Amino acid sequence: MEKLCIVDRFEGSYAVLEYNGEMFNFPVELLPANVKEGDILDFKITVDVEETLQMKKRINEKMERLFIDED
C-alpha cells in the first residue's frame, strides 16, 4: 500500500500532514530528520506479521497467568 502526504507545517512534536484534503497530526520522531514543510511523503505501510504474533502470544500468556492466579 502506498500513500502520498504533504507536510503542511510543524506544531511542537507533530507534523501536520495533508492527505486527500484532510489534515492530521503525525509524530515528528517517525519522520526522516531532513523533512520540511512542503515535502511530499511516500508512505509504504506493511504489517509486521512476526511482531503481531509475538504480541498476541505475550497477551495470551498474561491472560492465562491472570486467570490461573485467581483460582
C-alpha positions in Angstrom: 0.0 0.0 0.0 1.5 3.4 -1.0 0.1 6.7 0.2 1.4 10.3 -0.5 1.0 13.1 2.1 2.1 16.7 2.1 3.8 18.2 5.1 1.8 21.3 5.8 3.5 22.6 8.9 5.1 21.6 12.2 3.4 22.1 15.6 5.6 21.1 18.5 6.4 17.4 18.3 3.9 16.8 15.5 3.9 17.4 11.7 0.6 18.4 10.3 0.1 16.3 7.2 -2.5 16.6 4.4 -3.9 13.5 2.8 -6.8 13.7 0.3 -7.8 17.1 1.6 -7.8 16.0 5.2 -5.3 17.2 7.8 -3.9 15.0 10.6 -1.1 15.1 13.2 1.9 12.7 12.8 4.7 12.4 15.3 7.9 14.1 14.0 10.1 11.4 15.6 8.7 8.9 13.0 9.7 11.1 10.1 13.1 11.5 8.4 15.4 14.0 10.0 15.6 16.3 7.0 11.8 16.6 6.3 10.5 20.2 5.8 7.2 22.0 5.1 6.0 21.3 1.6 7.7 18.0 1.3 5.8 15.1 -0.2 5.9 11.9 1.9 5.7 8.5 0.4 4.2 6.0 2.9 4.6 2.3 2.4 2.7 0.6 5.2 3.1 -3.1 5.9 2.0 -5.5 8.6 4.8 -7.0 10.7 3.3 -10.5 10.9 6.1 -11.9 13.2 5.8 -9.0 15.7 2.0 -9.3 15.7 2.2 -13.0 16.5 4.7 -12.3 19.3 2.4 -9.6 20.8 -0.6 -11.9 20.7 1.5 -14.7 22.4 2.6 -12.3 25.2 -1.0 -11.1 25.7 -2.3 -14.7 25.9 0.4 -15.7 28.4 -0.6 -12.7 30.6 -4.3 -13.6 30.3 -3.5 -17.2 31.3 -1.5 -16.1 34.3 -4.2 -13.7 35.4 -6.9 -16.4 35.3 -4.8 -19.1 36.8 -3.7 -16.9 39.7 -7.3 -16.1 40.6 -8.1 -19.8 41.4 
